[in-house]
Amino acid sequence: MHARFAPVRDCFHDLLASGRETGAALTIWYDGQPVVDLTGGSRRGQGAGGEPWLPDTLVNVYSVGKPVAALCLLLLVDRGTVDLDAPVDRYWPEFHTPATVRQVLSHTAGLPAFPVPRPAAAIADWTLLTGDLATADPEWSPGTVAGEHAWTYGHLVGELVRRVDGRTVGRFLAEEVTDRWQLDLGFGLTEADQLRCADLRYGDPGWPTRALGEPGSMRARAMGNPVGGLDLAVLNSPLWRGAEMPAVNLHASASGLARLYAGLLAGGVLDGVRLFSPDLVAEATRVQYDGPDLVLDRDAHWTLGMQWEPDGSWGMGGIGGSSAWADPERGYTFAYATAHLAEHDRVDELVEALHSVL
């Protein structure tokens, strides 16, 4: 690591030494090159006896996976096989809600929660959950307001990919994106890749309750069905790791996420391999909706799959602390992947250290 970025390394190590972090990885690219690549803590078990976090350790990064799922559908848009402004039912005839592909991608389709209560076992039943969404009534008129489609986003986007291409979104991602750009991340892990996973753990026992919000609220409904999405017994199981819940169960390394955003920041090309046209990247990272978000309960700027921030950066954070994004103005991409489920203050401090040296 270049000495210039020593404050970032020191901040990362301080988080581990203080116990505010127990297992994580951090990768940063600057000016088109990787400049920080750190791992620390344990991936299984905690303390000195835990298995150390390795460069190829994968971890569930929750909503950090939403842009990854979106990019699979956007690749079909770029190829001309999907029209952003076409109604979803052009590609998915059983779909009841009068929403467009663009509205699905920008969290304004009106389907932020699965409409039928389902047990944890439903996580592995793609047909059941997409069938629930197809017949659901929207909670608002599509396009009029946003609400993060917390658990449903990946099924909406992924079923569009499957209907148009024939492959699941996990297989499409592997064959069309990760293999070509050499990204260590995926949906629906093989048994071999599951062996590389870090076990999630609560940094604070009260975190799951805070994450769900008020019982009965739209946020709680959006994040609590199917059950198990905040339950460590489910999250660390083969059921969760092997299923495709693309809104929330991307398993990734920090290096894989930083590489992905480096390719997007370069206009859709990485190591000489072009995946996306510059025009597609520009449209995908442009603000499509600016206003209140009924699930986040705050104002949000949604692009086609990402959140846009006032400093011009675009990407996504996940509940629990993982985050990945690109900052075009400062010329860097940032990826933090953690197993220690807590708030985002760790990332805030790492970014402050990074910005101090740019």
N, C-alpha and C positions, 0 to 999 in steps of 0.2 A: 504494500500500500504506500502511495506517495505521502511524504511527510506533511504535505499541505493539509491532508485530511485527518491528521492525528487527533484533533479535537473530537471528531465523530467517533473514532475508535475509543477514545477515553470515555466518552459519554456512554457508549454501548457497554463497556466494561463496568462502569459505575452502576448501571442499571442491574447488572448481574450481581455485583458485589453487595448491593443494598438489599437484594431479595425482591426488588420490584419486577424483576424478570427472572425466570427460571429455565427458559429454553427458547432460543430464537435465532434467526439469521437476518442479516442486513446486507443488501447489495445496492450499490449506487454506480450508475454510469454518468460520466461527465464528458461533454465534448466528444461523444461517440465512442468512448472507451470505458471499460470497467475500472473504477478507481478505489472502490471499497468493497470488500467481500469478507464478511465476518460471520462466524458462528459462535455460539456459547451456550452454556448450560446443558441440560439433558433432554433427550427425546423420550426416554421412558424412565420413570422413577425420578425422584428429586434428591438433590444433595450429592455428596461425593460418590455414593454408590450407584447413581443413575447412569444409564447408557449415554455417552456424550453425543451431542448434536453434531452431525457430519455435514459436509457440503452437499451431499445428495439426499439429506433428510427431507421428507415431504410432510406437510402439515395442512390440515383443513383451514382454509383462510376465509370461510364464510363469503360475504358479499363481494370480496375482491374478485371472485369468479364471475360476477355478472357481466363485466365487459368482455371477458373471455368467451362466454356463451354468445354474447351479442356479435362478436367478431365473426363467429361461424356463419351466422345469418347474413352479416354484412358482406362476407366474401361472396355469397350467392347474389347479393344485390350488385356487387361490383362486376360479376360475370354476366349480369343481365337476365338472370333466371328468376329474380324476385324484384317486384316494384315496391319501393318504399311506401307509395301512396295508394297501393291497392288494398281493398278490404281483405282482412284475414281469410274470410270464407272463400276467396278465390282459390286459395291453396289448401284450405282445411274446411271442406264443405259443411261439416257438422257444427262448425263454430257459430254460436248464437249471437254474440255481442257484435254490434256494428262498429268495430274498431279497424283501423288501418295498421299495416305493418309498422309504420313510423310511430304510431301511438303506442303499440306494444313495446317497441324499443325505448321509448322515452317515458315509460311508467305512467302514461295517461290513459290507458285502455279501460280502467275502471274495474279491474279484477285483481285487487291486491291480496286477496285471501282465498284459499280453497274453500268452496261453499259447503262441503259436506264434512263433518268431523270424521277423521280417520286415525287409526292406531299407528304406532311406529312401523308396523310391518308394511304399511302402504308405501313407505319410502321406496321400496323396491318394485312397486307396481305402476309402471309408467302409464299403461293403458287406463287404469282406474283413475289416476289423478288428471290426466289430460281429458278423459271423458267428463269428469266433474267440471272442469273449466269450460269445456265446449258447450255445456247446457246451462251454465250459470248466467244469471242476470247481472249486468254491471252495477256497481255501487254508485256510479255517477255517469253522466253522458260522456262517452269517450272524447278526449281532447280538451275538455273544459277545465280540468284540474289534474294535479298529479298526486300520486300516493305510491311510495316505493312498493313495487310488487315483490315483497320480501321473499316469500317461499315460492311464489307462482311464476316468477319471471323466467326461470330456466325452462319450465315446462311449456310456457307459451312460445318462447324463442326456439326451444329445442324441437317442439312438434312441428313448427314451420320448417325447420331444417329437414326433419325426417320426411315430411310430406313432399317436399320439393326434390330432395336428393335421394331419399331412401335409406340413408344411414342415420343411426342415432347421433346425437350431438357429440357424445363422447368419442365415438369412432371417427366422426367427421373431423373433430378437433385433432385427434391423433394423426390422421392420415393427411390432412390438408394444411395444418398449421404447425403443430409441435414437431413433427418429423422434419418438415422443410426448414424450420427456423431453429431446430435443435433446442427446444424448450422443455424443461423438466417440470411438467405439470399435466394434470389430466382429470377427467371425470370418469367414474366407474373403474377403479383400479384393479389390476390383476392381483392374484395372490402374491406374486413376487414383489410388486410395488407396495403392497400393503405392509410388507415386512420392513420397509424403509420409513414408515410413518411415525411421527411423534404422537404421543398420547396427549390429548388436550387435558388441561387441568384448570381449576378455578383459582385465579389470583385472590379472589374475595368470595367467600361462600354466598354472599348476598347478590353477586353479579347476575345470576340467571333471572332472579325476580325483577331486578332493575331493568334488565334488558327487555323483558316482555312488556313493561309498562303497566298501566292500570288494567285490572281484569275487565274483560268485555270491550275494551277499546279496540279501535281498528288496528292499532299496532299489535295488540295482544292476539287478535284473531289472525293477523297476517303472519305472525311469527310462531304461533303455537299449534298449527295444524298442517300436516300430521304431527302428533305429539312426538317428543324425543329429540327435537332439534337443539335443545339446550341441555340434554341429559348425557352425562359423560359415559354412562353404560351403553348408550346408543351410539354416540359420536365416535367412540373408540372401538366400535365393533366392526366385523367384516360386513355386516348388513349395510352400514352407512358408507363405509369406504368402497364397497363394491357396487353400490347403487349410483344412479345418475340423478342427483338433485341439483341441477346446474346453477341455480340461484345461490346455493349456499354450501355445496360440498366439493368445490374445487380443492384438490390436494396439490400443493405446489412447493417448490423451493423458491427462496428469495431470488436466487440467480436467474431462474426461469422467468419470473415475473419481470425483473429488471430488463432482461433481454427483450421480452415482448414489447415493453414500452419503448425501448431503444429503437426497435424496428419501426414502430408507429411514429416516433419523433423524427425519424429519418425519412418520413413520407411513405412508409410501407415497404421498405427494403432493409434487409439485414444480411450482412456478410455476402453481399452480391445477389441475394435471392429476393426477388420482388414478389410479395404476396398481395399487396393492395395498391391500387392506384393512388397518387397524391390527392386526386379529387375526392375519392372515397374517404380517405383519412380526414380531409378537411371537413367533409360533411358529417362524419361520425363524431368529430370532436367539437362541432358547432353547437351552441346552446339551442335546444329545441323548445324548452319550456323553462320559464322563469317565474316563480310564484310560490304560493303555499303548497306544501306537501302534507297530505292528510295523515300519512303514516309516521313520517319523521316528526310531525308537529312543529315544523319550522319552514322557512322559505328555502327553496332549493333551485339549483340550476341543473337541469338534466340535458345531457347530450343524447346520442343514440347508444345508450348503455353505460355512460359514465356520469359522474358529477363534475361539473365545471366550477372552479373557484375564482373569486374576484382577481387573484393575481395571475390568471390566465392558465393555471395548471388544470389538468384533467386526468381522472383516474377514479379509484374507488377504495374506500376503507370498508372493513368488515367488523361486525360486532366482535368484541374480544380483543381488538388491537392491531390485527394485521392490516396493511395498507400497501397500495402500489399506485404510482402515478408518474406522469411526465410533466416537467415544467419547461415549456418552450422558451420562456423569457430568460431563464437562468441556464438553460441548456443541460439539464440533468434528468435522469429517471431514478426513481427511488422505490425500493421494495423491502418491506419489513414483514417477516413471517414468524408468528409466535404461537406457542402452545399454551401460553399463560394468559388465560382469558380474564381481561380487566379493561380498564379504560384506555383512551388514546393519548394520555399524557406522555407516555414513553416516546411515541413517535414525535410529538410536539417538541420534546427536548432534543431529540436527534436532528430534527430539521433545523432547530435554532443553531445547533453546533455546525451543521452543514452550511447554512446561509452565512455564518460568521466568517467562513473561509473562501467564499465565492466572490 
